[in-house]
Amino acid sequence: MSGVPELLLLRLLDKREMYGYELVRAIRSVTGEAISLGEGVIYPVLHGLEKNKSLKSRRKAVAGRTRVYYSLTAKGRQRLNKLHIEWLRIQGGITSAMESPGVA
Amino acid sequence: MSPDSDFQWLESRLLRAGVAPRHVRRTVTELREHLDDLVDAELATGCDLENAEESAMRELGSLESVVIAMRARPELLSWARRYPRVAIMVYPLTCLALLPVAPVFAGVAHASQIARWGLCMMIGALITGSMFLLLQLSILLS
């Protein structure tokens, strides 16, 4: 489960480049508020992903303000695919456990 | 506490936790920008500035959780924090190696002042030399 924030961030950044505030709002929106990452704790995750070259960043001025925009790299896309497969495996395992008649 | 003092606290806390200074600077900058966006969103709802700032800080969440999240990522820690044994060996050796070349670095850093000082000394020597020459000539001609 520790990879969930990474998976969500990589999935959102696969579509377009975004900055931290935008990403927090987008996660709330796409998960129907089911997952709400702490506003501040998103940055360590983003910086960690950038450090391992899954993301790249650039400073961009929009409407008189500068923001650090993050975008996915080829390595990040590979990591997204890997995390997605892992997530489907876990999801399948939990679903099967919950539906199993052997589980009380 | 004001947002500024909160961010100063965060900066010193992250540095003491061993987070690399460039990640500390960047995290604090991005959090400040994030707070600005939160304040703007609150102001857009008709809130006054003071309440907007308070509400934005609440929404930003505990800064201690940022420290915990940063510390949990070894890749964001400083080199010395990740490899303390190597750092203990390398730092004193580096200091010893830098000690003899420190005056050179100081000279390079203050090159313009040293050049000015050299020029003044040369002009001074020329004036003194000329005066001695004039004195010598006056003795010879008298």
gemmi code that builds the backbone of each chain (N, CA, C; Angstrom):
import gemmi

chains = {
    "A": [
        ("MET", (0.836, -1.223, 0.000), (0.000, 0.000, 0.000), (0.859, 1.257, 0.000)),
        ("SER", (2.150, 1.089, 0.367), (2.996, 2.278, 0.457), (3.233, 2.905, -0.916)),
        ("GLY", (2.985, 2.130, -1.990), (3.211, 2.664, -3.329), (2.019, 3.402, -3.905)),
        ("VAL", (0.916, 3.486, -3.153), (-0.304, 4.108, -3.691), (-0.106, 5.586, -4.068)),
        ("PRO", (0.495, 6.406, -3.190), (0.694, 7.808, -3.601), (1.543, 7.915, -4.868)),
        ("GLU", (2.582, 7.088, -4.952), (3.440, 7.111, -6.149), (2.647, 6.734, -7.382)),
        ("LEU", (1.847, 5.664, -7.262), (1.053, 5.199, -8.403), (0.107, 6.300, -8.893)),
        ("LEU", (-0.566, 6.949, -7.948), (-1.520, 8.002, -8.323), (-0.806, 9.194, -8.967)),
        ("LEU", (0.317, 9.568, -8.389), (1.055, 10.722, -8.941), (1.565, 10.413, -10.345)),
        ("LEU", (2.119, 9.214, -10.508), (2.653, 8.854, -11.828), (1.526, 8.774, -12.858)),
        ("ARG", (0.370, 8.251, -12.430), (-0.777, 8.127, -13.350), (-1.248, 9.516, -13.809)),
        ("LEU", (-1.335, 10.442, -12.855), (-1.801, 11.798, -13.208), (-0.783, 12.514, -14.094)),
        ("LEU", (0.494, 12.316, -13.781), (1.532, 13.019, -14.544), (1.766, 12.376, -15.905)),
        ("ASP", (1.209, 11.201, -16.102), (1.304, 10.550, -17.415), (0.467, 11.317, -18.436)),
        ("LYS", (-0.545, 12.019, -17.941), (-1.443, 12.758, -18.847), (-0.869, 14.120, -19.211)),
        ("ARG", (-0.385, 14.850, -18.220), (0.164, 16.193, -18.462), (1.020, 16.628, -17.282)),
        ("GLU", (1.851, 17.645, -17.503), (2.671, 18.141, -16.400), (1.809, 18.943, -15.424)),
        ("MET", (2.122, 18.805, -14.152), (1.329, 19.481, -13.116), (2.240, 19.919, -11.977)),
        ("TYR", (1.743, 20.829, -11.133), (2.504, 21.228, -9.955), (1.810, 20.707, -8.690)),
        ("GLY", (2.504, 20.805, -7.558), (2.055, 20.163, -6.321), (0.606, 20.414, -5.935)),
        ("TYR", (0.223, 21.670, -5.906), (-1.139, 22.033, -5.488), (-2.176, 21.401, -6.436)),
        ("GLU", (-1.856, 21.476, -7.715), (-2.737, 20.902, -8.736), (-2.874, 19.392, -8.527)),
        ("LEU", (-1.762, 18.750, -8.210), (-1.758, 17.288, -8.037), (-2.617, 16.860, -6.845)),
        ("VAL", (-2.503, 17.607, -5.730), (-3.308, 17.264, -4.545), (-4.797, 17.359, -4.880)),
        ("ARG", (-5.162, 18.449, -5.582), (-6.565, 18.631, -5.972), (-7.014, 17.533, -6.946)),
        ("ALA", (-6.133, 17.197, -7.882), (-6.475, 16.195, -8.899), (-6.666, 14.818, -8.253)),
        ("ILE", (-5.841, 14.487, -7.248), (-5.978, 13.181, -6.578), (-7.330, 13.106, -5.867)),
        ("ARG", (-7.678, 14.198, -5.184), (-8.988, 14.235, -4.511), (-10.109, 14.045, -5.530)),
        ("SER", (-9.955, 14.726, -6.648), (-11.017, 14.714, -7.654), (-11.142, 13.333, -8.313)),
        ("VAL", (-10.028, 12.757, -8.768), (-10.125, 11.481, -9.505), (-10.468, 10.300, -8.603)),
        ("THR", (-10.180, 10.427, -7.295), (-10.517, 9.311, -6.400), (-11.845, 9.565, -5.689)),
        ("GLY", (-12.560, 10.605, -6.105), (-13.843, 10.933, -5.473), (-13.672, 11.224, -3.987)),
        ("GLU", (-12.555, 11.872, -3.641), (-12.208, 12.243, -2.260), (-11.947, 11.021, -1.381)),
        ("ALA", (-11.867, 9.816, -2.001), (-11.598, 8.615, -1.199), (-10.166, 8.635, -0.693)),
        ("ILE", (-9.272, 9.173, -1.506), (-7.871, 9.287, -1.088), (-7.508, 10.758, -1.079)),
        ("SER", (-7.013, 11.198, 0.073), (-6.619, 12.591, 0.185), (-5.214, 12.636, 0.777)),
        ("LEU", (-4.253, 12.908, -0.086), (-2.866, 12.987, 0.390), (-2.695, 14.275, 1.186)),
        ("GLY", (-1.882, 14.224, 2.225), (-1.584, 15.438, 2.980), (-1.003, 16.481, 2.046)),
        ("GLU", (-1.453, 17.715, 2.230), (-1.012, 18.775, 1.301), (0.511, 18.865, 1.256)),
        ("GLY", (1.137, 18.792, 2.452), (2.582, 18.980, 2.503), (3.390, 17.745, 2.149)),
        ("VAL", (2.849, 16.577, 2.458), (3.658, 15.361, 2.314), (3.783, 14.897, 0.856)),
        ("ILE", (3.123, 15.587, -0.046), (3.243, 15.227, -1.464), (4.661, 15.552, -1.979)),
        ("TYR", (5.284, 16.573, -1.403), (6.588, 17.017, -1.932), (7.718, 16.015, -1.695)),
        ("PRO", (7.800, 15.392, -0.509), (8.825, 14.353, -0.382), (8.655, 13.229, -1.410)),
        ("VAL", (7.400, 12.874, -1.708), (7.153, 11.806, -2.700), (7.611, 12.273, -4.082)),
        ("LEU", (7.254, 13.502, -4.442), (7.651, 14.051, -5.755), (9.171, 14.153, -5.873)),
        ("HIS", (9.814, 14.631, -4.796), (11.280, 14.794, -4.841), (11.974, 13.442, -4.919)),
        ("GLY", (11.409, 12.457, -4.216), (11.976, 11.103, -4.269), (11.865, 10.527, -5.668)),
        ("LEU", (10.708, 10.731, -6.306), (10.511, 10.233, -7.675), (11.431, 10.952, -8.663)),
        ("GLU", (11.670, 12.220, -8.394), (12.574, 12.972, -9.277), (14.015, 12.498, -9.081)),
        ("LYS", (14.350, 12.220, -7.835), (15.704, 11.772, -7.521), (16.015, 10.444, -8.219)),
        ("ASN", (15.006, 9.551, -8.290), (15.276, 8.285, -8.987), (14.925, 8.353, -10.481)),
        ("LYS", (14.822, 9.568, -10.973), (14.675, 9.860, -12.414), (13.340, 9.402, -13.020)),
        ("SER", (12.337, 9.190, -12.162), (11.017, 8.849, -12.689), (10.276, 10.107, -13.142)),
        ("LEU", (10.661, 11.229, -12.539), (10.040, 12.512, -12.899), (11.128, 13.518, -13.241)),
        ("LYS", (10.741, 14.525, -13.985), (11.632, 15.672, -14.164), (10.817, 16.923, -13.850)),
        ("SER", (11.505, 17.985, -13.487), (10.767, 19.189, -13.106), (11.334, 20.406, -13.820)),
        ("ARG", (10.518, 21.421, -13.914), (10.984, 22.697, -14.470), (10.165, 23.819, -13.831)),
        ("ARG", (10.801, 24.953, -13.690), (10.105, 26.111, -13.134), (9.423, 26.846, -14.284)),
        ("LYS", (8.151, 27.133, -14.103), (7.391, 27.754, -15.184), (6.548, 28.888, -14.608)),
        ("ALA", (6.533, 30.017, -15.294), (5.723, 31.150, -14.831), (4.346, 31.090, -15.490)),
        ("VAL", (3.329, 31.091, -14.641), (1.953, 31.091, -15.149), (1.172, 32.143, -14.371)),
        ("ALA", (0.529, 33.041, -15.099), (-0.290, 34.110, -14.498), (0.465, 34.869, -13.406)),
        ("GLY", (1.700, 35.229, -13.696), (2.479, 36.049, -12.773), (3.097, 35.302, -11.607)),
        ("ARG", (2.929, 33.990, -11.568), (3.507, 33.208, -10.474), (4.367, 32.099, -11.057)),
        ("THR", (5.453, 31.776, -10.356), (6.262, 30.658, -10.847), (5.941, 29.413, -10.020)),
        ("ARG", (5.897, 28.304, -10.712), (5.566, 27.035, -10.082), (6.536, 25.970, -10.577)),
        ("VAL", (6.765, 24.960, -9.743), (7.600, 23.831, -10.186), (6.656, 22.788, -10.786)),
        ("TYR", (6.782, 22.594, -12.082), (5.939, 21.617, -12.791), (6.689, 20.301, -12.926)),
        ("TYR", (5.981, 19.215, -12.672), (6.574, 17.877, -12.778), (5.995, 17.157, -13.989)),
        ("SER", (6.856, 16.387, -14.649), (6.370, 15.563, -15.763), (7.062, 14.206, -15.720)),
        ("LEU", (6.434, 13.245, -16.394), (6.914, 11.862, -16.359), (8.069, 11.667, -17.336)),
        ("THR", (9.020, 10.819, -16.965), (10.117, 10.455, -17.866), (9.841, 9.035, -18.380)),
        ("ALA", (10.702, 8.559, -19.276), (10.535, 7.185, -19.793), (10.664, 6.194, -18.638)),
        ("LYS", (11.597, 6.471, -17.726), (11.786, 5.589, -16.565), (10.538, 5.620, -15.669)),
        ("GLY", (9.937, 6.798, -15.562), (8.727, 6.950, -14.765), (7.571, 6.154, -15.353)),
        ("ARG", (7.528, 6.141, -16.694), (6.453, 5.374, -17.365), (6.628, 3.871, -17.068)),
        ("GLN", (7.874, 3.425, -17.085), (8.148, 2.010, -16.763), (7.734, 1.714, -15.317)),
        ("ARG", (8.059, 2.652, -14.428), (7.714, 2.473, -13.006), (6.200, 2.461, -12.828)),
        ("LEU", (5.507, 3.309, -13.574), (4.040, 3.356, -13.522), (3.465, 1.996, -13.935)),
        ("ASN", (3.978, 1.437, -15.034), (3.482, 0.138, -15.503), (3.724, -0.941, -14.449)),
        ("LYS", (4.911, -0.894, -13.853), (5.269, -1.889, -12.843), (4.356, -1.781, -11.615)),
        ("LEU", (4.150, -0.534, -11.158), (3.291, -0.317, -9.988), (1.839, -0.677, -10.293)),
        ("HIS", (1.425, -0.409, -11.535), (0.052, -0.719, -11.932), (-0.182, -2.234, -11.885)),
        ("ILE", (0.780, -2.988, -12.448), (0.676, -4.461, -12.439), (0.647, -4.970, -10.999)),
        ("GLU", (1.511, -4.402, -10.178), (1.584, -4.798, -8.763), (0.262, -4.506, -8.056)),
        ("TRP", (-0.312, -3.329, -8.368), (-1.578, -2.934, -7.753), (-2.701, -3.893, -8.159)),
        ("LEU", (-2.736, -4.271, -9.444), (-3.776, -5.189, -9.929), (-3.644, -6.557, -9.237)),
        ("ARG", (-2.390, -6.955, -9.013), (-2.138, -8.240, -8.351), (-2.664, -8.197, -6.903)),
        ("ILE", (-2.354, -7.105, -6.199), (-2.810, -6.960, -4.804), (-4.331, -6.873, -4.747)),
        ("GLN", (-4.879, -6.067, -5.663), (-6.338, -5.868, -5.712), (-7.032, -7.213, -5.952)),
        ("GLY", (-6.484, -7.993, -6.919), (-7.047, -9.305, -7.235), (-6.962, -10.230, -6.038)),
        ("GLY", (-5.833, -10.192, -5.339), (-5.647, -11.042, -4.165), (-6.642, -10.704, -3.069)),
        ("ILE", (-6.832, -9.415, -2.824), (-7.762, -8.989, -1.763), (-9.197, -9.342, -2.142)),
        ("THR", (-9.553, -9.100, -3.415), (-10.913, -9.407, -3.874), (-11.187, -10.902, -3.708)),
        ("SER", (-10.203, -11.706, -4.128), (-10.440, -13.143, -4.037), (-10.526, -13.600, -2.587)),
        ("ALA", (-9.737, -12.960, -1.709), (-9.790, -13.316, -0.288), (-11.146, -12.937, 0.320)),
        ("MET", (-11.652, -11.766, -0.089), (-12.919, -11.301, 0.463), (-14.091, -12.141, -0.027)),
        ("GLU", (-13.974, -12.659, -1.250), (-15.083, -13.439, -1.821), (-14.978, -14.915, -1.508)),
        ("SER", (-13.835, -15.300, -0.939), (-13.635, -16.722, -0.646), (-14.570, -17.172, 0.467)),
        ("PRO", (-15.281, -18.325, 0.271), (-16.179, -18.786, 1.338), (-15.426, -19.230, 2.590)),
        ("GLY", (-14.145, -19.499, 2.465), (-13.355, -19.948, 3.615), (-13.070, -18.847, 4.616)),
        ("VAL", (-13.284, -17.590, 4.173), (-12.985, -16.462, 5.064), (-14.212, -16.149, 5.905)),
        ("ALA", (-14.017, -16.092, 7.208), (-15.165, -15.859, 8.099), (-15.569, -14.409, 8.056)),
    ],
    "B": [
        ("MET", (1.770, 31.238, 15.644), (2.983, 31.500, 14.850), (2.600, 31.930, 13.435)),
        ("SER", (3.421, 32.776, 12.813), (3.165, 33.212, 11.453), (3.688, 32.154, 10.493)),
        ("PRO", (3.183, 32.160, 9.230), (3.688, 31.173, 8.256), (5.201, 31.252, 8.102)),
        ("ASP", (5.758, 32.487, 8.155), (7.211, 32.644, 7.986), (7.975, 31.906, 9.083)),
        ("SER", (7.539, 32.084, 10.329), (8.255, 31.413, 11.423), (8.033, 29.906, 11.359)),
        ("ASP", (6.861, 29.488, 10.892), (6.605, 28.051, 10.717), (7.571, 27.465, 9.698)),
        ("PHE", (7.772, 28.181, 8.598), (8.663, 27.668, 7.544), (10.131, 27.720, 7.986)),
        ("GLN", (10.482, 28.731, 8.797), (11.845, 28.782, 9.339), (12.089, 27.582, 10.256)),
        ("TRP", (11.066, 27.290, 11.060), (11.155, 26.132, 11.959), (11.337, 24.864, 11.117)),
        ("LEU", (10.528, 24.736, 10.047), (10.608, 23.547, 9.190), (12.002, 23.409, 8.571)),
        ("GLU", (12.524, 24.535, 8.090), (13.845, 24.518, 7.442), (14.922, 24.012, 8.410)),
        ("SER", (14.935, 24.574, 9.623), (15.976, 24.161, 10.569), (15.753, 22.718, 11.016)),
        ("ARG", (14.512, 22.319, 11.138), (14.174, 20.946, 11.565), (14.633, 19.941, 10.497)),
        ("LEU", (14.399, 20.270, 9.236), (14.798, 19.365, 8.141), (16.319, 19.256, 8.066)),
        ("LEU", (17.000, 20.397, 8.233), (18.464, 20.379, 8.175), (19.031, 19.549, 9.324)),
        ("ARG", (18.437, 19.712, 10.505), (18.911, 18.934, 11.652), (18.616, 17.449, 11.466)),
        ("ALA", (17.549, 17.149, 10.697), (17.198, 15.738, 10.456), (18.117, 15.112, 9.405)),
        ("GLY", (18.983, 15.921, 8.803), (19.960, 15.374, 7.851), (19.489, 15.395, 6.410)),
        ("VAL", (18.413, 16.125, 6.123), (17.942, 16.228, 4.733), (18.918, 17.134, 3.969)),
        ("ALA", (19.213, 16.762, 2.723), (20.162, 17.530, 1.916), (19.675, 18.974, 1.777)),
        ("PRO", (20.567, 19.963, 1.956), (20.128, 21.368, 1.932), (19.352, 21.765, 0.674)),
        ("ARG", (19.722, 21.216, -0.499), (18.988, 21.636, -1.707), (17.540, 21.126, -1.679)),
        ("HIS", (17.318, 19.942, -1.090), (15.939, 19.441, -0.964), (15.176, 20.252, 0.076)),
        ("VAL", (15.885, 20.699, 1.114), (15.239, 21.510, 2.154), (14.762, 22.828, 1.540)),
        ("ARG", (15.672, 23.499, 0.817), (15.316, 24.807, 0.213), (14.130, 24.654, -0.724)),
        ("ARG", (14.198, 23.597, -1.540), (13.144, 23.420, -2.535), (11.802, 23.071, -1.891)),
        ("THR", (11.844, 22.207, -0.883), (10.598, 21.823, -0.209), (9.950, 23.047, 0.423)),
        ("VAL", (10.760, 23.860, 1.101), (10.203, 25.049, 1.773), (9.627, 26.005, 0.720)),
        ("THR", (10.345, 26.199, -0.388), (9.848, 27.093, -1.440), (8.517, 26.578, -2.005)),
        ("GLU", (8.461, 25.294, -2.290), (7.234, 24.740, -2.882), (6.070, 24.787, -1.893)),
        ("LEU", (6.386, 24.565, -0.597), (5.317, 24.640, 0.406), (4.786, 26.069, 0.550)),
        ("ARG", (5.691, 27.042, 0.454), (5.259, 28.458, 0.505), (4.324, 28.750, -0.672)),
        ("GLU", (4.723, 28.273, -1.849), (3.893, 28.510, -3.046), (2.546, 27.796, -2.919)),
        ("HIS", (2.596, 26.588, -2.324), (1.371, 25.817, -2.107), (0.438, 26.593, -1.161)),
        ("LEU", (1.046, 27.158, -0.101), (0.260, 27.938, 0.862), (-0.371, 29.151, 0.174)),
        ("ASP", (0.384, 29.798, -0.716), (-0.162, 30.948, -1.462), (-1.404, 30.538, -2.247)),
        ("ASP", (-1.337, 29.347, -2.879), (-2.489, 28.858, -3.642), (-3.682, 28.587, -2.730)),
        ("LEU", (-3.381, 28.012, -1.551), (-4.467, 27.727, -0.596), (-5.107, 29.027, -0.108)),
        ("VAL", (-4.266, 30.036, 0.153), (-4.784, 31.342, 0.610), (-5.671, 31.944, -0.487)),
        ("ASP", (-5.195, 31.877, -1.728), (-5.983, 32.404, -2.854), (-7.345, 31.727, -2.942)),
        ("ALA", (-7.327, 30.393, -2.741), (-8.587, 29.637, -2.824), (-9.543, 30.070, -1.720)),
        ("GLU", (-8.987, 30.319, -0.517), (-9.824, 30.779, 0.605), (-10.362, 32.188, 0.339)),
        ("LEU", (-9.489, 33.051, -0.183), (-9.916, 34.434, -0.478), (-11.030, 34.444, -1.520)),
        ("ALA", (-10.953, 33.498, -2.455), (-11.965, 33.424, -3.516), (-13.343, 33.073, -2.956)),
        ("THR", (-13.361, 32.457, -1.746), (-14.664, 32.122, -1.148), (-15.245, 33.295, -0.364)),
        ("GLY", (-14.479, 34.415, -0.331), (-14.970, 35.615, 0.354), (-14.393, 35.796, 1.746)),
        ("CYS", (-13.443, 34.966, 2.103), (-12.807, 35.015, 3.424), (-11.883, 36.236, 3.503)),
        ("ASP", (-11.688, 36.810, 4.699), (-10.694, 37.893, 4.800), (-9.299, 37.281, 4.925)),
        ("LEU", (-8.282, 38.125, 4.716), (-6.902, 37.629, 4.606), (-6.454, 36.849, 5.845)),
        ("GLU", (-6.751, 37.394, 7.027), (-6.292, 36.736, 8.263), (-6.879, 35.340, 8.403)),
        ("ASN", (-8.204, 35.246, 8.189), (-8.855, 33.933, 8.283), (-8.394, 33.009, 7.171)),
        ("ALA", (-8.161, 33.603, 5.985), (-7.706, 32.798, 4.843), (-6.352, 32.157, 5.141)),
        ("GLU", (-5.454, 32.948, 5.757), (-4.121, 32.420, 6.084), (-4.200, 31.322, 7.143)),
        ("GLU", (-5.035, 31.549, 8.147), (-5.193, 30.543, 9.209), (-5.753, 29.250, 8.645)),
        ("SER", (-6.771, 29.401, 7.822), (-7.418, 28.234, 7.237), (-6.470, 27.487, 6.295)),
        ("ALA", (-5.669, 28.270, 5.533), (-4.714, 27.659, 4.592), (-3.652, 26.874, 5.345)),
        ("MET", (-3.167, 27.421, 6.468), (-2.154, 26.718, 7.265), (-2.728, 25.413, 7.820)),
        ("ARG", (-3.991, 25.470, 8.238), (-4.648, 24.248, 8.747), (-4.723, 23.195, 7.654)),
        ("GLU", (-5.089, 23.654, 6.444), (-5.241, 22.715, 5.328), (-3.899, 22.142, 4.882)),
        ("LEU", (-2.867, 22.978, 4.996), (-1.524, 22.504, 4.612), (-1.102, 21.341, 5.503)),
        ("GLY", (-1.606, 21.329, 6.713), (-1.349, 20.204, 7.616), (-0.126, 20.408, 8.478)),
        ("SER", (0.149, 19.392, 9.269), (1.264, 19.475, 10.218), (2.597, 19.451, 9.475)),
        ("LEU", (3.454, 20.412, 9.814), (4.772, 20.451, 9.169), (5.668, 19.339, 9.720)),
        ("GLU", (5.324, 18.835, 10.894), (6.076, 17.706, 11.461), (5.910, 16.478, 10.557)),
        ("SER", (4.707, 16.344, 9.940), (4.496, 15.195, 9.044), (5.376, 15.303, 7.793)),
        ("VAL", (5.695, 16.530, 7.398), (6.610, 16.733, 6.259), (8.008, 16.248, 6.651)),
        ("VAL", (8.403, 16.583, 7.886), (9.724, 16.154, 8.380), (9.784, 14.628, 8.399)),
        ("ILE", (8.723, 13.997, 8.903), (8.694, 12.526, 8.995), (8.766, 11.915, 7.585)),
        ("ALA", (7.996, 12.501, 6.649), (7.984, 11.972, 5.271), (9.339, 12.151, 4.587)),
        ("MET", (10.017, 13.248, 4.865), (11.338, 13.481, 4.258), (12.368, 12.506, 4.836)),
        ("ARG", (12.307, 12.321, 6.150), (13.275, 11.426, 6.801), (13.091, 9.984, 6.359)),
        ("ALA", (11.856, 9.653, 5.968), (11.572, 8.271, 5.547), (12.153, 7.962, 4.169)),
        ("ARG", (12.661, 8.983, 3.480), (13.211, 8.772, 2.136), (14.727, 8.980, 2.172)),
        ("PRO", (15.465, 7.876, 2.262), (16.933, 8.007, 2.377), (17.560, 8.754, 1.203)),
        ("GLU", (16.929, 8.673, 0.034), (17.515, 9.337, -1.148), (17.498, 10.863, -1.027)),
        ("LEU", (16.699, 11.384, -0.078), (16.640, 12.842, 0.096), (17.576, 13.332, 1.208)),
        ("LEU", (18.201, 12.371, 1.893), (19.101, 12.762, 2.981), (20.449, 13.197, 2.419)),
        ("SER", (21.162, 13.962, 3.210), (22.468, 14.444, 2.755), (23.457, 13.276, 2.692)),
        ("TRP", (24.483, 13.479, 1.902), (25.495, 12.450, 1.689), (26.107, 12.017, 3.026)),
        ("ALA", (26.409, 12.989, 3.879), (27.040, 12.686, 5.167), (26.109, 11.887, 6.073)),
        ("ARG", (24.803, 12.107, 5.943), (23.848, 11.380, 6.776), (23.668, 9.936, 6.272)),
        ("ARG", (23.805, 9.777, 4.945), (23.635, 8.433, 4.386), (24.864, 7.560, 4.626)),
        ("TYR", (26.047, 8.194, 4.561), (27.289, 7.423, 4.748), (28.123, 8.085, 5.859)),
        ("PRO", (27.669, 8.008, 7.106), (28.366, 8.742, 8.187), (29.809, 8.284, 8.410)),
        ("ARG", (30.074, 6.976, 8.249), (31.428, 6.476, 8.502), (32.402, 7.038, 7.471)),
        ("VAL", (31.963, 7.094, 6.217), (32.821, 7.642, 5.155), (33.024, 9.137, 5.407)),
        ("ALA", (31.942, 9.807, 5.804), (32.020, 11.256, 6.048), (33.010, 11.575, 7.163)),
        ("ILE", (33.018, 10.734, 8.216), (33.936, 10.963, 9.341), (35.389, 10.888, 8.860)),
        ("MET", (35.650, 10.018, 7.877), (37.023, 9.896, 7.358), (37.338, 11.003, 6.349)),
        ("VAL", (36.355, 11.287, 5.482), (36.614, 12.204, 4.367), (36.696, 13.665, 4.819)),
        ("TYR", (35.812, 14.083, 5.735), (35.776, 15.494, 6.119), (37.101, 16.007, 6.707)),
        ("PRO", (37.695, 15.283, 7.695), (38.978, 15.802, 8.230), (40.074, 15.819, 7.172)),
        ("LEU", (40.098, 14.783, 6.304), (41.123, 14.735, 5.256), (40.959, 15.906, 4.290)),
        ("THR", (39.699, 16.190, 3.935), (39.425, 17.307, 3.029), (39.871, 18.630, 3.656)),
        ("CYS", (39.580, 18.778, 4.944), (39.983, 20.015, 5.644), (41.504, 20.154, 5.641)),
        ("LEU", (42.205, 19.040, 5.899), (43.672, 19.077, 5.912), (44.223, 19.433, 4.533)),
        ("ALA", (43.578, 18.873, 3.492), (44.048, 19.136, 2.129), (43.770, 20.584, 1.730)),
        ("LEU", (42.660, 21.133, 2.231), (42.276, 22.504, 1.850), (43.070, 23.578, 2.589)),
        ("LEU", (43.594, 23.198, 3.758), (44.287, 24.183, 4.590), (45.434, 24.896, 3.853)),
        ("PRO", (46.348, 24.161, 3.175), (47.451, 24.871, 2.488), (46.992, 25.720, 1.304)),
        ("VAL", (45.884, 25.315, 0.649), (45.451, 26.081, -0.530), (44.448, 27.184, -0.181)),
        ("ALA", (44.068, 27.247, 1.081), (43.091, 28.273, 1.489), (43.564, 29.691, 1.146)),
        ("PRO", (44.872, 30.042, 1.392), (45.307, 31.404, 1.023), (45.163, 31.681, -0.471)),
        ("VAL", (45.372, 30.637, -1.303), (45.219, 30.814, -2.764), (43.767, 31.151, -3.080)),
        ("PHE", (42.838, 30.366, -2.487), (41.414, 30.627, -2.714), (41.059, 32.041, -2.235)),
        ("ALA", (41.617, 32.412, -1.073), (41.341, 33.751, -0.537), (41.877, 34.807, -1.499)),
        ("GLY", (43.054, 34.544, -2.079), (43.642, 35.472, -3.051), (42.781, 35.618, -4.287)),
        ("VAL", (42.259, 34.479, -4.765), (41.396, 34.508, -5.954), (40.104, 35.267, -5.632)),
        ("ALA", (39.577, 35.000, -4.456), (38.309, 35.643, -4.077), (38.464, 37.150, -3.921)),
        ("HIS", (39.678, 37.603, -3.516), (39.898, 39.034, -3.310), (40.878, 39.586, -4.341)),
        ("ALA", (40.847, 39.028, -5.549), (41.821, 39.379, -6.595), (41.811, 40.877, -6.899)),
        ("SER", (40.635, 41.491, -6.981), (40.562, 42.909, -7.352), (41.202, 43.792, -6.271)),
        ("GLN", (40.960, 43.462, -4.991), (41.563, 44.246, -3.902), (43.090, 44.098, -3.925)),
        ("ILE", (43.539, 42.861, -4.164), (44.988, 42.614, -4.186), (45.619, 43.379, -5.349)),
        ("ALA", (44.941, 43.406, -6.509), (45.463, 44.128, -7.684), (45.552, 45.630, -7.389)),
        ("ARG", (44.502, 46.152, -6.733), (44.493, 47.586, -6.372), (45.639, 47.904, -5.404)),
        ("TRP", (45.813, 47.017, -4.419), (46.881, 47.200, -3.427), (48.246, 47.191, -4.125)),
        ("GLY", (48.432, 46.251, -5.078), (49.690, 46.145, -5.820), (49.951, 47.410, -6.627)),
        ("LEU", (48.906, 47.930, -7.275), (49.027, 49.151, -8.094), (49.423, 50.347, -7.226)),
        ("CYS", (48.762, 50.461, -6.064), (49.072, 51.561, -5.140), (50.523, 51.467, -4.671)),
        ("MET", (50.968, 50.257, -4.356), (52.350, 50.058, -3.906), (53.344, 50.461, -5.003)),
        ("MET", (53.009, 50.110, -6.261), (53.889, 50.441, -7.387), (53.981, 51.947, -7.569)),
        ("ILE", (52.807, 52.611, -7.510), (52.782, 54.083, -7.655), (53.589, 54.728, -6.520)),
        ("GLY", (53.389, 54.217, -5.317), (54.118, 54.714, -4.153), (55.623, 54.547, -4.343)),
        ("ALA", (56.052, 53.393, -4.830), (57.472, 53.108, -5.048), (58.046, 54.040, -6.126)),
        ("LEU", (57.246, 54.287, -7.164), (57.683, 55.187, -8.254), (57.890, 56.612, -7.733)),
        ("ILE", (56.928, 57.085, -6.943), (57.022, 58.443, -6.392), (58.242, 58.553, -5.471)),
        ("THR", (58.394, 57.556, -4.585), (59.534, 57.573, -3.663), (60.850, 57.522, -4.440)),
        ("GLY", (60.910, 56.632, -5.473), (62.109, 56.502, -6.310), (62.449, 57.804, -7.006)),
        ("SER", (61.413, 58.478, -7.547), (61.621, 59.744, -8.257), (62.166, 60.814, -7.313)),
        ("MET", (61.615, 60.809, -6.090), (62.082, 61.797, -5.108), (63.551, 61.558, -4.733)),
        ("PHE", (63.888, 60.300, -4.573), (65.285, 59.959, -4.282), (66.192, 60.379, -5.446)),
        ("LEU", (65.722, 60.150, -6.668), (66.494, 60.499, -7.875), (66.720, 62.013, -7.947)),
        ("LEU", (65.662, 62.766, -7.688), (65.751, 64.229, -7.692), (66.741, 64.707, -6.620)),
        ("LEU", (66.646, 64.083, -5.470), (67.543, 64.422, -4.368), (69.000, 64.156, -4.755)),
        ("GLN", (69.223, 62.976, -5.368), (70.561, 62.593, -5.794), (71.107, 63.579, -6.830)),
        ("LEU", (70.230, 63.946, -7.795), (70.624, 64.879, -8.859), (70.977, 66.247, -8.271)),
        ("SER", (70.121, 66.683, -7.321), (70.369, 67.995, -6.711), (71.695, 67.993, -5.945)),
        ("ILE", (72.065, 66.853, -5.331), (73.340, 66.757, -4.607), (74.495, 66.810, -5.606)),
        ("LEU", (74.309, 66.049, -6.723), (75.362, 65.988, -7.741), (75.599, 67.349, -8.402)),
        ("LEU", (74.498, 68.095, -8.654), (74.597, 69.362, -9.376), (75.017, 70.525, -8.471)),
        ("SER", (74.898, 70.338, -7.168), (75.234, 71.452, -6.284), (76.745, 71.560, -6.051)),
    ],
}
model = gemmi.Model(1)
for chain_id, residues in chains.items():
    chain = gemmi.Chain(chain_id)
    for i, (resn, *xyz) in enumerate(residues, 1):
        res = gemmi.Residue()
        res.name, res.seqid = resn, gemmi.SeqId(i, " ")
        for name, pos in zip(("N", "CA", "C"), xyz):
            atom = gemmi.Atom()
            atom.name, atom.element = name, gemmi.Element(name[0])
            atom.pos, atom.b_iso = gemmi.Position(*pos), 0.0
            res.add_atom(atom)
        chain.add_residue(res)
    model.add_chain(chain)
structure = gemmi.Structure()
structure.add_model(model)
structure.setup_entities()
